Amino acid sequence: MEYKDIKKLMDDVGNSKLSEVEIEFPDGTKVSLKKNEIKEKIITEQVAPKIVENTVKSEPVNNNLSSPKEAKKVEGNVVKSPMVGTFYAKSSPTAENFVRIGSKVKKGDTLCIIEAMKLMNEIESEYDGEVVDILVENEEIVDYGKPLFIIK
């Protein structure tokens, strides 16, 4: 069997629904072709539960917002979310948190990451001082203007 015949056979298998072909010719030549199929992951399966879960959680979160008395008791500068997205306290699951309660920060230090539309946005401190409170949990969905940190 010549190269051009093998090439044509490869093209034909590639364009067909077959995933595997084995041919043995009378002269002893054996040809085996296997097609790798690309399987797509459906992202909406993972995103939909989070949206439903957060929709269900929206009332308790709003109830928590009615208690910024705690935030008002602690004086300091409030760092708010500049966008809607997912709050991450660390750069990777195995990394240390950017800051903890009691951490000393300077203006420009990274406090957290907010993922918005598949982009990771580092949120930097606008103030020098000490982190007095962290008002959100890791991987929590945050809205624009939601208080994230209190720095004194």
C-alpha angles and dihedrals in degrees: 000000000000128000094251090054091050090047091051090048090051091050092048093051090045091055095044132077091245116112099190136024129180120186128180116193124208091248090063097259113142123198123187121181126183124184119214110222118213111225116205122217115223106225094189089072089065097038098047096063091051091051092048091045092050092046088055091046094049094093096052090046090052089049088054089051088059087065102062082130084099090052090047092050090058107065120213146088116311118220108208131196111264092203147015113269148094118310117226120187092195139035095242137004091261097042127096119258114270090235139000132196105289095028116139112230136185128207107282097026114133112252101176145326125255115200112212123171092346091307121118110221118193112219111212129201116260091196142052114234146070127316103244099175141006107211101191137053126240113275092014119145110244131196128219109283096014111147111249107169140010114216121190 
